[in-house]
Every structure is written in C-alpha cells, then in structure tokens.
C-alpha cells in the first residue's frame, strides 16, 4: 500500500501544487481586500472578467466556490439551508450551496468576501439572472446583467454588435462603481493575456492526444481554476506555459496518467465534484483514461486574438459551449472524438445543469449514428450528493467497460 501511495505521489502533476499556491494567494488577497477601498465583484464563470482585471477589481466566482463546497462535501448541508427558505431542489446546486453559504458563512475557505457589485452573463444559463438578483437583494449591491444571443446555426454580425454595445454600458457601469475613468489601453493588454492563456490552455489539453495520455481530464478539472478565475493576467499565462512543458516532459519520459492505458474516454458535462477520486480510480482500474471533455475545453476561448479587443471579447463570450445549439455541440464533440482517438463517451446527466443536460440523449444518438462510438449515461449532480447512487453508478460503469473490452476483442 505504501508503494502504491508513493507511485501516486510520483505521478502527481507539479502544476497541481502550483495551482493550489496561486489560488490560495488569490483567495487570501480577496479576503484581505474586504472592507478596504479595493473593489470586489462577484461574476459568473462565463462573464467577461477582462473588464474587471483591467480596472484592478477582484473577481470572485460563486460557481467555483460551489465546486469547492461539492468537493469538500459541504454542499448538501448548505443546499438544505437554501431549500428551507423556499429555493427548490430542482435549482442549480451551485446556486443553492452558495446562497446557503452566504447566509451561514460556512465554507471550506471561510466564506467569500462581500461583493461591491455583481456581474452576470447568461451565456452559460438563465439561472444566473435569478440567482444574482437574489444575491443583489441579499447584499444590497448593484447588478449588471450581460445578455448574449443564443447561436442556433452560426454567429451573425448583429449578435456581435449587440454584445459590443452592452460592453460600452458595462464600462460606464464600472466607471460609476470605481469613480475612475476606464483604461481601454489596459483592457487591450488584459485581452492579449487572456488570448495567450486560452491558446496555452488548448495546447495543454491537446497533450492528451498523445498515447498514452500524460494526464486525464480529472487533472484538467483541477488545473482549470486559473483559466476560469484569473485569465487576463500574466501569472496565468506563465502557469499554463509551465504546465505544457511539464506534460511534454512526461510524454518524453513515457509517463502516463493511467498505467497501461487501454481505453480512451471523453467526459461530457460538469464533473461530479464529490466523487472525483473514486471515479478516477474506478476508470483507471480498467485501464481507462478520460483524455478529453466538453467542460474544460469550454475555456478555450476563440476570437480573442482579434486586433480589436472589444470584437474579440464579443466573439469569445457569445460562442461559449453552452450558448450554442445541439447541432453545433455535436460538431465540437465529433472534433474531440477524432482528435483524441476516443473509444467511448461518458455522459453525466447533471440534475443541476439543465442547459448542459437537456439534449444529451439526442447528442448520444447522433454521435452513435455518425461514428458508432458507444456511450454511458451517469445520472447524478455536480455537488448535491443526495441524488448520487454509488452502487448504480459503479454497476453501470462496470457493464460499460465490459462492453468496450468485448469490442476490442
């Protein structure tokens, strides 16, 4: 057993430790800023954080915090607090958990610092509008809401114009909140860093196309925190540059995320945060490596390399994965299947995330019709463990892996 733990430690990415250090500094800095002249804004994960970074406003992500609540297994208790106030169990567990945390101050990091204002963007879901309206009332702070048109077939010029106009309104809103003139030149620098980090993040994920893969998507789930939280900073660019080099070293040395990799799988939807280790070990026991996923690749923002920062931002934030039609989602999944040489698809039917989960059975059917790729649906929730069945999930995974084994023979 000691030897097994030693091998796990040896196989652990150095980047994961660096990531913890970056995020620890970030949260400590945010907590220390509370009550000072430094402004703090709560923002959705698909929101244009570059406008905040450019004005030295500290961005805080309740969704990231919700994932922490799930991983630390505090989510159920805090969801129940929100439910006792009338919030339905059918609502996003990130929202319920964060509302419960805001009310009780319970959290693995001592709670989030109080916001000076809120910034919500509906490119990930419609729930964020009502969630952030509730937070706005609770904290008695202003809310800016950014509306991104849904992309049914292709991005049209009118959508970009519409979003750009809202960016101008956002700049005016930020100027009111800070009492300072917005620095557009600084925004250009921040967008360049965001563009560089997005490219590097893609190159990091692309390393998993190698056989055997030097990391799994469970590693990607952990190390995505900087690209979500602090994109637009030089520190994040350097982090992913170093991580890419580390993965290239592992490939050269023949190190793999899963010993004796036999199967390559793709994960769809948000991770099941409270079951990450168990699922990773279960798949690994079959020689299965999850080499790609639709979740982390959603932060490979496209368009930020535009010579016009506002144009690049408008394109990037309007074309995120959850703001596109099922047909376009299928195209992206087909691309991932081909690039990463995937043998099977694992679909997390996530009770909490309706935009991500509605249409998954259509996607499953279309992918099978086009490629013959087998798939498994796991019914769960990203942080609410009350809807997770250990026995059911394990049985389904075991049966699916037997199917893949039989296909290989």
C-alpha positions as CSV (number, residue, x, y, z in Angstrom):
1,X,0.0,0.0,0.0
2,X,2.9,2.4,0.8
3,X,4.4,1.6,-2.6
4,X,1.1,2.4,-4.3
5,X,0.9,5.8,-2.5
6,X,4.5,6.5,-3.4
7,X,3.7,5.8,-7.1
8,X,0.7,8.1,-7.0
9,X,2.8,10.9,-5.5
10,X,5.4,10.4,-8.2
11,X,2.7,10.5,-10.9
12,X,1.1,13.7,-9.5
13,X,1.5,16.8,-11.6
14,X,3.7,19.6,-10.3
15,X,1.3,22.0,-11.8
16,X,-1.4,21.0,-9.3
17,X,0.7,22.2,-6.4
18,X,1.5,25.5,-8.2
19,X,-2.2,25.9,-8.9
20,X,-3.0,25.5,-5.2
21,X,-0.5,28.2,-4.3
22,X,-1.9,30.6,-7.0
23,X,-5.5,30.1,-5.8
24,X,-4.5,30.3,-2.1
25,X,-2.9,33.7,-2.7
26,X,-5.9,34.8,-4.7
27,X,-8.4,33.9,-2.0
28,X,-6.3,35.4,0.8
29,X,-5.9,38.6,-1.2
30,X,-9.6,38.8,-1.8
31,X,-10.4,38.2,1.9
32,X,-7.9,40.9,2.9
33,X,-9.4,43.3,0.5
34,X,-12.9,43.0,2.1
35,X,-13.8,46.3,3.7
36,X,-11.0,48.3,2.1
37,X,-11.0,50.7,-0.9
38,X,-10.3,47.7,-3.2
39,X,-13.4,46.8,-5.1
40,X,-14.7,43.2,-5.2
41,X,-17.1,41.9,-7.8
42,X,-18.9,38.5,-8.0
43,X,-19.0,37.3,-11.5
44,X,-20.4,34.2,-13.4
45,X,-17.9,31.8,-14.9
46,X,-18.8,32.8,-18.4
47,X,-18.6,36.5,-17.7
48,X,-16.1,38.9,-19.3
49,X,-13.7,39.1,-16.4
50,X,-11.2,41.2,-18.5
51,X,-13.1,44.3,-17.7
52,X,-12.6,43.7,-14.0
53,X,-9.0,42.7,-14.3
54,X,-8.3,45.9,-16.4
55,X,-9.6,48.0,-13.5
56,X,-7.9,46.1,-10.7
57,X,-11.3,44.9,-9.4
58,X,-11.0,41.5,-7.7
59,X,-13.2,38.9,-9.4
60,X,-15.0,36.3,-7.3
61,X,-16.7,33.3,-8.8
62,X,-19.6,31.8,-6.7
63,X,-19.6,28.8,-9.2
64,X,-16.0,28.0,-8.3
65,X,-16.9,28.2,-4.7
66,X,-19.9,25.9,-5.3
67,X,-17.5,23.4,-6.8
68,X,-15.3,23.7,-3.6
69,X,-18.4,23.1,-1.5
70,X,-19.1,20.0,-3.5
71,X,-15.5,18.7,-3.4
72,X,-15.4,19.3,0.4
73,X,-18.8,17.6,0.8
74,X,-20.4,20.6,2.4
75,X,-22.8,21.3,-0.4
76,X,-25.8,19.1,0.8
77,X,-26.0,20.9,4.2
78,X,-25.8,24.3,2.6
79,X,-28.3,23.4,-0.1
80,X,-30.7,22.4,2.6
81,X,-30.4,25.9,4.2
82,X,-31.4,27.5,0.9
83,X,-34.2,24.9,0.4
84,X,-35.6,25.8,3.9
85,X,-36.1,29.3,2.5
86,X,-38.1,28.0,-0.4
87,X,-35.4,27.5,-3.1
88,X,-36.4,24.4,-5.0
89,X,-34.2,21.3,-5.1
90,X,-34.6,21.5,-8.9
91,X,-32.5,24.7,-8.9
92,X,-28.7,24.6,-9.6
93,X,-26.8,23.2,-6.6
94,X,-24.1,25.8,-7.1
95,X,-26.7,28.5,-6.6
96,X,-28.3,26.7,-3.6
97,X,-25.0,26.0,-2.0
98,X,-23.7,29.5,-2.4
99,X,-26.9,31.1,-1.1
100,X,-26.7,28.7,1.9
101,X,-23.0,29.7,2.4
102,X,-23.8,33.4,2.2
103,X,-26.4,33.0,4.9
104,X,-24.5,30.8,7.3
105,X,-20.8,31.9,6.5
106,X,-20.0,28.1,6.3
107,X,-17.4,27.3,3.7
108,X,-14.1,25.4,3.3
109,X,-12.3,28.8,2.8
110,X,-14.2,30.7,5.4
111,X,-16.8,32.2,3.1
112,X,-16.5,34.6,0.2
113,X,-15.7,38.3,0.6
114,X,-18.7,40.6,0.4
115,X,-19.2,42.0,-3.1
116,X,-19.3,45.7,-4.0
117,X,-21.3,44.8,-7.1
118,X,-22.3,41.8,-9.3
119,X,-21.7,40.9,-12.9
120,X,-23.8,38.1,-14.5
121,X,-23.7,36.9,-18.1
122,X,-26.4,34.4,-19.4
123,X,-24.1,32.7,-21.9
124,X,-23.9,29.7,-19.6
125,X,-27.5,29.5,-18.3
126,X,-30.6,31.6,-17.5
127,X,-30.5,30.6,-13.8
128,X,-27.7,33.1,-13.1
129,X,-30.1,36.0,-13.6
130,X,-32.4,35.0,-10.8
131,X,-29.5,33.7,-8.7
132,X,-27.7,37.0,-9.0
133,X,-30.9,39.0,-8.4
134,X,-31.2,37.1,-5.1
135,X,-27.6,37.9,-4.2
136,X,-28.2,41.6,-5.2
137,X,-31.1,41.8,-2.8
138,X,-29.2,39.9,0.0
139,X,-26.1,42.1,-0.2
140,X,-27.9,45.2,-1.3
141,X,-25.4,45.9,-4.1
142,X,-25.9,46.7,-7.8
143,X,-26.1,44.1,-10.5
144,X,-25.0,44.4,-14.2
145,X,-26.6,41.8,-16.5
146,X,-25.0,41.0,-19.8
147,X,-27.2,39.3,-22.4
148,X,-25.6,37.1,-25.1
149,X,-27.8,36.0,-28.0
150,X,-28.0,32.2,-28.4
151,X,-26.3,30.8,-31.5
152,X,-28.6,28.4,-33.4
153,X,-26.6,27.8,-36.6
154,X,-23.8,30.4,-36.9
155,X,-22.7,33.6,-35.3
156,X,-24.2,36.6,-37.0
157,X,-22.8,40.1,-37.1
158,X,-25.8,41.6,-35.4
159,X,-25.1,39.5,-32.3
160,X,-21.5,40.9,-32.1
161,X,-22.9,44.5,-32.4
162,X,-25.5,43.8,-29.7
163,X,-22.9,42.4,-27.2
164,X,-20.4,45.2,-28.0
165,X,-23.0,47.8,-27.2
166,X,-23.5,46.2,-23.8
167,X,-19.7,46.2,-23.2
168,X,-19.9,50.0,-23.6
169,X,-22.7,50.0,-21.0
170,X,-20.6,47.8,-18.7
171,X,-17.6,50.2,-19.0
172,X,-19.9,53.1,-17.9
173,X,-21.3,51.0,-15.1
174,X,-17.7,50.1,-13.9
175,X,-16.7,53.8,-14.0
176,X,-19.6,54.6,-11.7
177,X,-18.7,51.8,-9.3
178,X,-15.0,52.8,-9.2
179,X,-15.3,56.5,-9.7
180,X,-12.4,56.3,-12.2
181,X,-12.1,56.6,-16.0
182,X,-11.8,53.2,-17.6
183,X,-8.4,52.5,-19.2
184,X,-9.1,51.0,-22.7
185,X,-5.4,50.6,-23.4
186,X,-5.1,48.4,-20.3
187,X,-8.1,46.4,-21.4
188,X,-6.2,45.6,-24.7
189,X,-3.2,44.3,-22.6
190,X,-5.5,42.1,-20.5
191,X,-7.3,40.7,-23.5
192,X,-3.9,39.8,-25.0
193,X,-3.0,37.9,-21.9
194,X,-6.5,36.2,-22.0
195,X,-5.9,35.2,-25.6
196,X,-2.4,33.8,-24.8
197,X,-3.7,31.8,-21.8
198,X,-6.6,30.4,-23.9
199,X,-4.2,29.2,-26.6
200,X,-1.9,27.7,-24.0
201,X,-4.8,26.0,-22.2
202,X,-5.8,24.4,-25.5
203,X,-2.2,23.3,-26.0
204,X,-2.2,21.8,-22.5
205,X,-5.4,19.9,-23.2
206,X,-4.0,18.8,-26.6
207,X,-1.2,16.9,-24.9
208,X,-3.8,14.3,-24.1
209,X,-4.0,13.3,-27.7
210,X,-0.7,11.5,-27.2
211,X,-0.8,7.8,-26.5
212,X,-0.6,7.1,-23.6
213,X,-2.0,10.4,-22.3
214,X,0.2,12.3,-19.8
215,X,-2.8,13.4,-17.8
216,X,-6.5,12.8,-17.5
217,X,-9.4,15.2,-17.6
218,X,-9.6,14.8,-13.8
219,X,-6.2,16.6,-13.7
220,X,-7.7,19.2,-16.1
221,X,-10.7,19.7,-13.9
222,X,-8.4,20.6,-11.0
223,X,-6.0,22.7,-13.0
224,X,-8.6,24.7,-14.9
225,X,-9.1,27.0,-11.9
226,X,-6.6,29.7,-13.1
227,X,-8.1,30.0,-16.6
228,X,-11.6,30.4,-15.1
229,X,-10.6,32.7,-12.3
230,X,-7.6,34.8,-13.3
231,X,-7.5,34.8,-17.1
232,X,-6.2,38.1,-18.3
233,X,-3.2,38.0,-16.0
234,X,0.5,37.3,-16.8
235,X,0.6,34.8,-14.0
236,X,-1.9,32.6,-15.7
237,X,0.0,32.7,-19.0
238,X,3.1,31.6,-17.2
239,X,1.3,28.9,-15.3
240,X,0.0,27.2,-18.4
241,X,3.3,27.6,-20.2
242,X,4.9,25.7,-17.4
243,X,2.2,23.1,-17.3
244,X,2.5,22.5,-21.0
245,X,6.3,22.0,-20.6
246,X,5.7,19.5,-17.7
247,X,3.3,17.5,-19.8
248,X,5.8,17.4,-22.7
249,X,8.4,16.2,-20.3
250,X,6.1,13.4,-19.1
251,X,5.5,12.3,-22.7
252,X,9.3,12.2,-23.4
253,X,9.7,10.1,-20.2
254,X,6.9,7.8,-21.1
255,X,4.8,8.8,-18.0
256,X,1.1,8.2,-18.3
257,X,-1.9,9.3,-16.2
258,X,-3.2,5.7,-16.3
259,X,-0.8,2.8,-16.2
260,X,-1.2,0.5,-19.2
261,X,-3.7,2.7,-20.9
262,X,-6.2,0.5,-22.8
263,X,-9.2,2.8,-23.4
264,X,-9.6,6.5,-24.1
265,X,-12.8,8.1,-23.0
266,X,-14.5,11.5,-23.3
267,X,-16.5,13.1,-20.5
268,X,-19.5,15.3,-21.1
269,X,-20.8,17.9,-18.6
270,X,-19.5,19.3,-15.3
271,X,-17.6,16.9,-13.0
272,X,-19.2,15.2,-10.1
273,X,-17.0,17.1,-7.7
274,X,-17.6,14.9,-4.6
275,X,-16.7,11.7,-6.5
276,X,-13.7,12.8,-8.4
277,X,-11.2,10.5,-6.7
278,X,-13.4,7.4,-6.7
279,X,-14.4,7.8,-10.4
280,X,-10.8,8.4,-11.4
281,X,-9.6,5.3,-9.6
282,X,-12.5,3.2,-10.9
283,X,-11.9,4.1,-14.5
284,X,-8.1,3.7,-14.0
285,X,-8.7,0.2,-12.7
286,X,-10.0,-0.8,-16.2
287,X,-7.0,0.9,-17.9
288,X,-9.4,3.7,-19.0
289,X,-8.2,7.3,-19.2
290,X,-10.6,10.2,-19.7
291,X,-8.5,12.1,-22.3
292,X,-10.9,14.8,-23.2
293,X,-14.1,16.6,-22.1
294,X,-16.5,19.2,-23.1
295,X,-16.2,21.1,-19.9
296,X,-12.6,22.3,-19.6
297,X,-12.4,22.9,-23.4
298,X,-15.2,25.5,-22.9
299,X,-12.5,27.8,-21.7
300,X,-10.6,27.6,-24.9
301,X,-12.0,31.0,-25.9
302,X,-11.8,31.7,-29.6
303,X,-11.6,35.2,-31.2
304,X,-9.5,36.9,-28.6
305,X,-6.6,37.2,-31.0
306,X,-8.5,39.9,-32.8
307,X,-6.8,43.2,-33.4
308,X,-9.9,44.8,-31.9
309,X,-10.2,43.7,-28.2
310,X,-13.9,44.5,-27.9
311,X,-14.6,42.5,-31.1
312,X,-12.5,39.6,-29.7
313,X,-14.3,39.6,-26.4
314,X,-17.7,39.8,-28.0
315,X,-17.0,36.7,-30.2
316,X,-15.4,34.8,-27.3
317,X,-18.2,35.2,-24.8
318,X,-21.0,34.7,-27.3
319,X,-19.7,31.4,-28.7
320,X,-19.1,29.6,-25.4
321,X,-20.1,25.9,-25.4
322,X,-23.4,26.3,-23.5
323,X,-24.6,29.2,-25.7
324,X,-24.8,27.1,-28.9
325,X,-27.3,24.7,-30.4
326,X,-27.2,20.9,-30.1
327,X,-26.1,20.6,-33.8
328,X,-23.0,22.8,-33.0
329,X,-22.4,20.9,-29.8
330,X,-22.3,17.6,-31.8
331,X,-19.8,19.2,-34.2
332,X,-17.5,20.1,-31.3
333,X,-17.8,16.6,-29.7
334,X,-17.1,14.9,-33.1
335,X,-13.9,17.0,-33.3
336,X,-12.8,16.0,-29.8
337,X,-13.6,12.3,-30.6
338,X,-11.4,12.4,-33.7
339,X,-8.5,14.5,-32.3
340,X,-8.2,12.4,-29.1
341,X,-8.8,9.0,-30.5
342,X,-11.8,8.3,-28.2
343,X,-13.2,4.8,-27.7
344,X,-16.2,5.7,-25.6
345,X,-18.3,8.7,-24.3
346,X,-19.3,9.2,-20.6
347,X,-22.3,11.5,-20.3
348,X,-23.0,13.0,-16.9
349,X,-26.8,13.7,-16.9
350,X,-26.5,16.5,-14.4
351,X,-29.7,17.3,-12.4
352,X,-28.4,20.7,-11.6
353,X,-27.3,22.0,-15.0
354,X,-30.3,22.0,-17.3
355,X,-28.7,23.8,-20.3
356,X,-25.8,21.2,-20.2
357,X,-28.0,18.2,-19.8
358,X,-31.1,18.8,-21.9
359,X,-30.5,17.3,-25.3
360,X,-27.8,14.8,-24.1
361,X,-29.8,11.8,-25.3
362,X,-30.1,13.4,-28.8
363,X,-26.4,14.1,-28.7
364,X,-25.8,10.4,-27.7
365,X,-27.9,9.2,-30.6
366,X,-26.4,11.5,-33.2
367,X,-22.8,10.6,-32.1
368,X,-23.6,6.9,-32.3
369,X,-25.2,7.3,-35.8
370,X,-22.2,9.3,-37.1
371,X,-19.4,7.3,-35.5
372,X,-20.6,4.2,-33.8
373,X,-19.0,5.4,-30.6
374,X,-20.6,3.7,-27.6
375,X,-21.7,5.8,-24.6
376,X,-22.7,5.6,-21.0
377,X,-25.1,8.0,-19.2
378,X,-24.5,8.5,-15.5
379,X,-27.3,10.3,-13.6
380,X,-26.0,12.5,-10.8
381,X,-25.5,16.1,-9.7
382,X,-22.3,18.2,-9.7
383,X,-22.4,18.9,-6.0
384,X,-25.6,17.5,-4.5
385,X,-24.7,14.0,-3.4
386,X,-28.3,13.2,-2.4
387,X,-29.1,12.2,-6.0
388,X,-26.0,10.0,-6.4
389,X,-26.1,6.2,-6.1
390,X,-22.7,4.6,-5.6
391,X,-24.0,1.1,-6.4
392,X,-25.9,2.2,-9.5
393,X,-23.0,4.2,-11.0
394,X,-20.4,1.5,-10.3
395,X,-22.6,-1.2,-11.9
396,X,-23.2,0.9,-15.0
397,X,-19.5,1.7,-15.4
398,X,-18.5,-1.9,-14.9
399,X,-21.0,-3.0,-17.6
400,X,-19.9,-0.3,-20.0
401,X,-16.2,-1.2,-19.5
402,X,-17.1,-4.9,-20.3
403,X,-18.7,-3.7,-23.5
404,X,-15.6,-1.8,-24.5
405,X,-13.4,-4.8,-23.7
406,X,-15.6,-7.1,-25.8
407,X,-15.4,-4.6,-28.7
408,X,-11.6,-4.7,-28.5
409,X,-11.6,-8.5,-28.8
